[in-house]
Amino acid sequence: MLESALNKIAAKILNLDEASLAGLWEKYKAKMENFDSTKEWEKAVIVFFIINAVRVKNHIFNEKMLERQKKGEKPEKQTVKKPELKIIK
């Protein structure tokens, strides 16, 4: 159950635009640096690291794609996954 919840969160995060997240980086960095023993501070720390995680993931992805291009490999086709839909009555 926990793993499923984390995978859903990761899927949502992957849909976020890095450029938009980059604009929030300074804001959440400042909030994180100003320690406060509140839930808002804790959430700010998590958001800051989510933004960094997306940036690092994209950096690694781009680096690996460049390596593949230099080796002459063709990129793998990404399969489009259907969204999970729930029937609500």
N, C-alpha and C positions, 0 to 999 in steps of 0.2 A: 504494500500500500504506500509506504514512504517512497520507495523507488519510483512507483508510478506517478506520484505527485511531483517528484523532482523532475521526471522526464517531461511532464506537462509544462512545468515552469520553464524548463530549458527550451522546449518547442516555442513557447511564447516569446522568450528572449531572443531566439534566433530570428524572429520576424521583425525585431526592432532595427531601426536604421542607425548605423554607426555614426553617421554625421550628426544626427539629432542627439544621440547620446553624448557625443563629444562636446556639444554645447552645454551639457549639464555637468561635465566633469569637474570644472572649477567650483561650481556651487556645492557639490557634494564633498569635494575635497576640503573646502573651508568648513563645512558642517562637521565633518569627521574630525578635523584638527581641533575644533572647539569642543572638547569633551564636556559632556553633560550626562548625568546618569538617568536619562529618560529613554523611553521607547523610540522617540523621534530620532535621537542620536544613534541608537542601535540600527534603526532602519536606514539612516543616512550612510552608515558604514557599509551595510549590505548593498545598497544601491551603488555606492562608489566602487565596490569590488565587482559588481555585475558589469558596470561600464568597462572596467579594466579587463574583465574576462572576455568581453566581446572584442575589445581592441586587440588583445593578445591572440585570440582565436583567429581573427581576420589577418593578423600579421603572419602567423604560422601558415595559414591557408595560402596566402599570396606567395609566401616564400616557397612553399612546396610546389605550387603551380608553376612558378618560374623555373624551378629545378627540372620539372617534367618537360617544360617547353624546351629548355636547353638540351635535354637528352633526346628530344624529338618524339616523346611519348604523346599520344593523344589523350586529352582529358576524358575521364570516365563520364558517361551520361548520368546525370542526376535524375533519379526517378521522382516523378511528382506524386506525392502522397495525397490521397483524398482526405479532406478534413473530417475529423470525427464529429458526426452529427448525432443528436439525440432527438427522439420523437417525444414531443411534449403535447399532451392532450389537455 
